[in-house]
Amino acid sequence: MLKGAQTDKTDPARRFCVDSMIGQGACWKIVQAGRIVGAMLTTEDAGALWVQIAVGRSPEDLCDLMADHLQKQAAGRYHSIGFQTARRGLVKKAERHGYEVEAHIMRKKL
């Protein structure tokens, strides 16, 4: 599911290989109306639920569906949920779900 849903929008910089990541955490499928519409790979990082990669396609807002799923998975088990993205639109959507920007990554290509 993860590999099949990976697109240029999922990883525009082509930094991740889904095949190599699958064994590194817990894989989750996002189901809506009986259909798998997304998937994600999560790990634990210092008491936080960390989203390594998330992919999918849905007629609904996938960010809303994944935010609800993550909230249910993290409740009572983790002190926070985190992820890294280069997509400004995803930052805005996540902020509507209570996420806050904690850092900026700077890089100079040589």
DAJO-V860855 format. One record per residue. SS is DSSP state (~ for helix, > for strand, _ for the rest). OMEGA is omega as a letter, one per 30 degrees, with the letter a starting at -180 (none if undefined). Layout:
((SS:OMEGA) (SS:OMEGA))
//
This chain:
((_:a) (~:a) (~:a) (~:a) (~:a) (_:a) (_:l) (_:l) (_:l) (_:a) (_:a) (_:a) (_:a) (_:a) (_:a) (_:l) (_:a) (~:a) (~:a) (~:a) (~:a) (~:a) (~:a) (~:a) (_:l) (>:l) (>:a) (>:l) (>:l) (>:a) (>:l) (>:a) (_:l) (_:l) (>:l) (>:a) (>:a) (>:l) (>:l) (>:l) (>:a) (>:l) (>:l) (>:l) (>:l) (_:l) (_:l) (>:l) (>:a) (>:l) (>:l) (>:l) (>:l) (>:a) (>:l) (>:l) (_:a) (_:l) (_:l) (_:l) (_:a) (~:l) (~:l) (~:a) (~:a) (~:l) (~:l) (~:l) (~:a) (~:l) (~:l) (~:a) (~:a) (~:a) (_:l) (_:a) (_:a) (_:l) (_:l) (>:l) (>:a) (>:l) (>:l) (_:l) (_:l) (_:a) (_:a) (~:l) (~:l) (~:l) (~:a) (~:l) (~:a) (~:l) (~:l) (~:l) (_:l) (_:l) (_:l) (_:l) (_:a) (_:a) (_:l) (_:l) (_:l) (_:a) (_:l) (_:l) (_:l) (_:none))
//
